[in-house]
Every structure is written in C-alpha cells, then in structure tokens.
C-alpha cells in the first residue's frame, strides 16, 4: 500500500475510508462519531470489537502477523496517540483528532447509564475492577455494571478460560471493557469473540485503573500535545522507560522511511 492509499474498514453498518499511518489503517472518527458507531454496533447485536491504537501498538503490530489479522477484522481502529494523528496529516485521509480510550470509556459509561447498556469490566489487578464499578455507580447511579473479573496474570487453563467466558456470557453485556495489556487483550478478544457474543469489546490499557482512581491521568493540557507519555513515565519509570525508548526508535525509523509500508 503506497503513501497516499487508504483502505476501507468494515464496520457495523458502513464502510469508512481509513488513513494509513505508521502501518495501521486508522478510522477518522471524532469522539462523537466513535460513540455513534459503538451504538450502531450495540444495535446490530453481532459480536464485534474496536481497537484503541497508540504508538506502542503500532510498533508491536509491525512484525506480528497475528495482529495484522486482528487489526483487519476490527470494526474500527482509533488513534489513541498524537503521533498517529500527526502521521496522518501526510495522507489523503487525515485524522480529525486523537480519541483516547481513557477518554472514550468514561463517556461510553455515561452513555450506557443513559441508554441502559450493560457493561462488564474485565482485567486489571485483583479488586481494581470492583473499585472501578463502585466509582462508576457513584457517578452514574443508573449504570448497569453487570460483572467484574480480575483473572490472575498467569496463563489460564483451558477449563478456566471456558469458565470465564461462560460467566461473561451469562451476564449478557452490551459492552466488554478489557484491561489485559497490549497485545494480549486485543488477541484475547479476537480469539474468543464469537463465544463471548458481546456486541462491543475493547482492550483499553490502564483505563480500568483510571476509573478506579488507582492511577492518575495526566493534566488535561497534556492530552492533545503528545506529551502524556512523560507523565506516565514519571509515574512508572521502571516499567515504562524502556518501552517508550523503543517507541521513539520505531517512530524515528518510520519518519526516516517516509512512513511507507
């Protein structure tokens, strides 16, 4: 695919021309358009998922054939990172804004409370999803958080996996919010999508921790500057410094190549 080509992305009801940036086919949705499309997915009742992609996700997708399939079969991929938005400016289709999962999910939960959509929180450390559900209930008394699970970080046995999926199915959620880390979460959703039967699934990084108040978001002025990673690295330097150095090296390589695939 050349520099100015973009691919149509299959979504719940429409095909939308995408922007090819840093190796990903990104859907040019605003925050409101994202919420509108998620509602279309819920109304369709068909199992589906979307991806919130940041620079790290673009990097790990580059040489992972399994993620190529996961990305191709997603309903849409959002730019959860300013480098992706900036990279799209050289393309025919330009991304209108960054749509961060950490901003989208709270708005989606508010919409769920208003419309009666059922939400399931899956992942994060033990007890965090329960705390997040309680905080959501305080903020949105009408919200239906129909289940929370925090599986152990070790690989689950086949029996444990099937039991977890069955518990999720029994609650009949409209929205499954997953926090397993990249790319584990995206791959897990893709693998089990049909068994889960949930209309809207998404791997959302640290969003459940944010909802629970366990991790502080950066100041709002940072969100559109591309500098939010500095805040995150200051909070978790041992875990994130190496990752962000790799991300910057990947970005530099793509820029020097002219971001061509």
C-alpha positions as CSV (number, residue, x, y, z in Angstrom):
1,X,0.0,0.0,0.0
2,X,1.6,3.3,-1.0
3,X,1.9,6.6,0.8
4,X,-1.5,8.0,-0.1
5,X,-3.6,4.9,-0.3
6,X,-6.1,4.1,2.4
7,X,-8.3,1.1,3.0
8,X,-12.0,0.7,3.5
9,X,-12.7,-0.6,7.0
10,X,-15.7,-2.8,7.6
11,X,-17.8,-1.5,10.5
12,X,-21.1,-2.4,12.0
13,X,-23.2,-0.7,9.2
14,X,-20.9,1.2,6.9
15,X,-17.5,1.1,5.2
16,X,-15.3,4.0,6.1
17,X,-12.2,5.1,4.2
18,X,-9.3,4.9,6.6
19,X,-6.0,6.7,6.9
20,X,-2.8,4.5,6.6
21,X,-0.4,5.9,9.3
22,X,2.5,4.1,11.0
23,X,1.4,0.8,9.5
24,X,-2.2,0.9,10.7
25,X,-5.5,1.6,9.0
26,X,-7.0,4.2,11.3
27,X,-10.6,5.3,11.1
28,X,-11.0,9.1,11.0
29,X,-13.6,9.3,13.8
30,X,-14.1,12.1,16.2
31,X,-15.1,11.2,19.8
32,X,-18.8,11.7,19.0
33,X,-18.5,9.6,15.8
34,X,-16.9,6.9,17.8
35,X,-19.7,6.8,20.3
36,X,-22.3,6.9,17.5
37,X,-20.6,3.9,15.8
38,X,-20.4,2.0,19.1
39,X,-24.2,2.5,19.4
40,X,-24.6,1.1,15.9
41,X,-22.6,-2.0,17.0
42,X,-24.8,-2.5,20.1
43,X,-28.0,-2.2,18.0
44,X,-26.7,-4.8,15.5
45,X,-26.3,-7.3,18.3
46,X,-23.4,-9.0,16.5
47,X,-20.2,-9.8,18.3
48,X,-17.7,-7.0,17.5
49,X,-14.6,-5.1,18.7
50,X,-12.7,-2.0,18.1
51,X,-9.1,-1.1,18.8
52,X,-7.6,2.0,20.5
53,X,-4.1,2.1,19.0
54,X,-1.2,4.2,20.3
55,X,2.4,4.4,19.2
56,X,3.3,1.3,21.1
57,X,0.5,-0.7,19.5
58,X,1.7,0.5,16.0
59,X,5.2,-0.7,16.9
60,X,4.2,-4.2,18.1
61,X,1.8,-4.6,15.1
62,X,4.6,-4.0,12.6
63,X,6.1,-7.5,12.7
64,X,3.2,-9.5,14.2
65,X,1.2,-11.4,11.6
66,X,-1.4,-12.4,14.2
67,X,-2.0,-8.7,15.0
68,X,-2.4,-8.0,11.2
69,X,-5.4,-10.3,11.2
70,X,-6.7,-8.8,14.5
71,X,-6.5,-5.3,13.1
72,X,-8.0,-6.2,9.7
73,X,-11.1,-7.8,11.4
74,X,-11.7,-5.0,13.9
75,X,-14.8,-2.9,13.3
76,X,-12.6,0.2,13.5
77,X,-9.2,1.4,14.9
78,X,-8.9,4.7,16.7
79,X,-5.8,6.8,17.0
80,X,-5.1,6.8,20.8
81,X,-1.9,8.8,20.4
82,X,-0.9,12.1,18.8
83,X,2.0,10.6,16.8
84,X,-0.6,8.7,14.8
85,X,-2.7,11.8,14.2
86,X,0.4,13.8,13.1
87,X,1.4,10.9,10.8
88,X,-2.0,11.0,9.1
89,X,-1.5,14.7,8.0
90,X,0.6,13.4,5.1
91,X,-2.2,11.2,3.9
92,X,-5.2,11.8,1.7
93,X,-7.5,10.9,4.6
94,X,-6.5,12.9,7.7
95,X,-7.5,12.0,11.3
96,X,-9.6,14.8,12.9
97,X,-8.4,14.2,16.4
98,X,-7.0,11.8,19.0
99,X,-9.6,9.6,20.5
100,X,-8.0,8.1,23.7
101,X,-9.6,5.0,25.2
102,X,-9.1,6.7,28.6
103,X,-11.4,9.5,27.5
104,X,-13.7,7.4,25.4
105,X,-14.6,4.7,28.0
106,X,-15.8,7.2,30.7
107,X,-18.0,8.9,28.0
108,X,-19.2,5.4,26.9
109,X,-20.1,4.5,30.5
110,X,-22.1,7.8,30.8
111,X,-23.9,6.8,27.6
112,X,-24.5,3.3,29.0
113,X,-26.1,4.8,32.1
114,X,-28.3,7.0,30.0
115,X,-29.4,4.3,27.5
116,X,-29.4,1.2,29.7
117,X,-26.5,-0.6,28.1
118,X,-24.9,-3.3,30.2
119,X,-21.2,-3.1,31.0
120,X,-18.7,-5.8,32.1
121,X,-15.2,-4.8,33.4
122,X,-12.5,-7.4,32.8
123,X,-8.9,-7.3,33.9
124,X,-6.5,-5.1,36.0
125,X,-5.2,-6.2,39.3
126,X,-7.4,-8.1,41.8
127,X,-10.1,-5.9,43.2
128,X,-9.5,-2.9,40.9
129,X,-12.4,-3.7,38.5
130,X,-14.7,-3.9,41.6
131,X,-13.5,-0.5,42.7
132,X,-14.0,0.9,39.2
133,X,-17.5,-0.4,39.2
134,X,-18.2,1.2,42.5
135,X,-16.8,4.6,41.3
136,X,-18.9,4.4,38.2
137,X,-22.0,3.7,40.3
138,X,-21.3,6.7,42.4
139,X,-21.0,8.9,39.3
140,X,-23.8,7.3,37.3
141,X,-26.4,5.7,39.6
142,X,-28.3,4.2,36.7
143,X,-25.3,2.4,35.2
144,X,-25.6,-1.4,35.0
145,X,-22.1,-2.9,35.6
146,X,-23.3,-6.5,35.3
147,X,-20.0,-8.1,36.1
148,X,-16.3,-7.7,37.1
149,X,-13.5,-10.1,36.8
150,X,-9.7,-9.8,37.5
151,X,-8.2,-13.0,36.3
152,X,-4.7,-14.0,37.5
153,X,-1.8,-12.7,35.4
154,X,-0.6,-16.3,34.8
155,X,-1.9,-18.1,31.7
156,X,-5.4,-19.6,32.3
157,X,-6.0,-23.3,31.8
158,X,-8.5,-24.2,29.0
159,X,-11.1,-25.0,31.7
160,X,-10.5,-21.7,33.4
161,X,-10.8,-19.8,30.1
162,X,-14.0,-21.5,29.2
163,X,-15.5,-20.8,32.7
164,X,-14.5,-17.1,32.4
165,X,-16.1,-16.8,29.0
166,X,-19.3,-18.5,30.3
167,X,-19.5,-16.2,33.2
168,X,-19.3,-13.2,30.9
169,X,-21.9,-14.6,28.5
170,X,-24.3,-15.2,31.3
171,X,-24.4,-11.5,32.3
172,X,-25.3,-10.6,28.7
173,X,-23.2,-7.4,28.5
174,X,-23.5,-4.9,25.6
175,X,-20.0,-3.6,26.3
176,X,-17.0,-5.6,27.5
177,X,-14.1,-3.4,28.7
178,X,-10.9,-5.4,28.8
179,X,-7.6,-4.4,30.5
180,X,-5.1,-7.2,29.8
181,X,-2.3,-5.2,28.3
182,X,-1.2,-4.9,24.6
183,X,-1.4,-7.0,22.6
184,X,-2.7,-9.7,24.9
185,X,-6.1,-8.0,25.2
186,X,-6.6,-7.5,21.5
187,X,-5.6,-11.1,20.7
188,X,-7.8,-12.5,23.5
189,X,-10.9,-10.6,22.3
190,X,-10.3,-11.7,18.7
191,X,-9.8,-15.4,19.7
192,X,-12.9,-15.6,21.9
193,X,-15.2,-13.0,20.1
194,X,-17.8,-15.4,18.8
195,X,-18.0,-17.4,22.1
196,X,-18.3,-14.1,24.1
197,X,-21.1,-12.9,21.9
198,X,-20.7,-9.3,23.1
199,X,-21.5,-6.5,20.6
200,X,-18.8,-4.1,21.7
201,X,-15.4,-5.3,23.1
202,X,-12.3,-3.2,23.5
203,X,-8.9,-3.6,25.1
204,X,-8.3,-0.3,26.9
205,X,-5.0,-0.3,28.6
206,X,-5.0,1.3,32.1
207,X,-8.5,2.7,31.8
208,X,-9.9,0.4,34.5
209,X,-7.2,1.6,36.8
210,X,-8.1,5.2,35.9
211,X,-11.8,4.5,36.6
212,X,-10.9,3.1,40.0
213,X,-8.7,6.0,40.8
214,X,-5.7,3.8,41.2
215,X,-3.7,5.7,38.5
216,X,-3.9,9.4,37.9
217,X,-4.4,10.8,34.4
218,X,-2.1,13.5,33.2
219,X,-3.3,17.1,33.3
220,X,-5.8,17.9,30.6
221,X,-3.5,20.3,28.9
222,X,-1.2,17.4,28.1
223,X,-3.8,15.3,26.3
224,X,-3.5,16.9,22.9
225,X,0.2,17.7,23.0
226,X,1.6,14.3,22.6
227,X,3.4,14.7,25.9
228,X,1.2,12.5,28.1
229,X,3.8,9.7,27.9
230,X,6.1,11.9,30.0
231,X,3.5,11.9,32.8
232,X,3.1,8.2,32.6
233,X,6.8,7.5,32.6
234,X,7.2,9.7,35.6
235,X,4.6,7.6,37.5
236,X,6.0,4.3,36.4
237,X,9.7,4.8,35.3
238,X,10.9,1.2,35.8
239,X,8.1,-0.3,33.8
240,X,7.7,2.3,31.0
241,X,11.1,3.9,30.3
242,X,12.4,1.0,28.1
243,X,9.1,0.8,26.3
244,X,9.0,4.5,25.5
245,X,12.6,4.4,24.2
246,X,11.6,1.6,21.9
247,X,8.5,3.6,20.7
248,X,10.7,6.6,19.9
249,X,13.1,4.5,18.0
250,X,10.3,3.0,16.0
251,X,8.8,6.4,15.3
252,X,12.2,7.8,14.1
253,X,12.6,4.8,11.8
254,X,9.2,5.3,10.2
255,X,9.7,9.0,9.8
256,X,13.1,8.4,8.1
257,X,11.5,5.9,5.7
258,X,8.7,8.4,4.9
259,X,6.2,6.2,6.8
260,X,5.9,3.9,3.8
261,X,4.8,0.2,4.0
